[in-house]
Amino acid sequence: MSTAAIVMLIIAILTVWGGLALALVNLNRHPEDDGAMPAEHAPEL
């Protein structure tokens, strides 16, 4: 594998895993409130 391919691979891996880590941190800081969901579903659902 060339150096450019390895660099792009590392950037792609960091992007995916970094996004996952940031999403988990965000959910821990601001958990979803189940009480905010409507009691009844929309008729089309």
C-alpha positions as CSV (number, residue, x, y, z in Angstrom):
1,M,0.0,0.0,0.0
2,S,1.2,3.5,-0.8
3,T,1.8,6.2,1.8
4,A,-1.1,8.2,0.4
5,A,-3.5,5.2,0.8
6,I,-2.4,4.6,4.4
7,V,-2.9,8.3,5.2
8,M,-6.4,8.3,3.7
9,L,-7.2,5.0,5.5
10,I,-6.2,6.6,8.8
11,I,-8.2,9.7,8.1
12,A,-11.3,7.6,7.3
13,I,-11.0,5.4,10.4
14,L,-10.6,8.5,12.6
15,T,-13.6,10.2,11.0
16,V,-15.9,7.2,11.6
17,W,-14.7,6.3,15.1
18,G,-14.4,10.0,16.1
19,G,-18.0,10.6,15.0
20,L,-19.2,7.6,17.0
21,A,-17.3,8.8,20.1
22,L,-18.7,12.3,19.7
23,A,-22.2,11.0,19.3
24,L,-21.8,8.9,22.5
25,V,-20.5,11.9,24.4
26,N,-23.3,14.0,23.2
27,L,-25.9,11.4,24.3
28,N,-24.3,11.2,27.7
29,R,-24.4,14.9,28.2
30,H,-27.9,15.4,26.7
31,P,-29.9,12.2,27.1
32,E,-33.2,11.9,25.2
33,D,-36.3,12.7,27.3
34,D,-38.9,10.0,26.8
35,G,-41.5,12.3,28.3
36,A,-41.1,14.6,25.3
37,M,-42.5,12.0,22.9
38,P,-46.2,12.4,22.0
39,A,-48.6,10.1,23.7
40,E,-50.3,9.1,20.5
41,H,-48.7,8.4,17.2
42,A,-49.6,10.3,14.1
43,P,-52.5,8.6,12.2
44,E,-50.3,8.0,9.1
45,L,-47.9,6.0,11.1
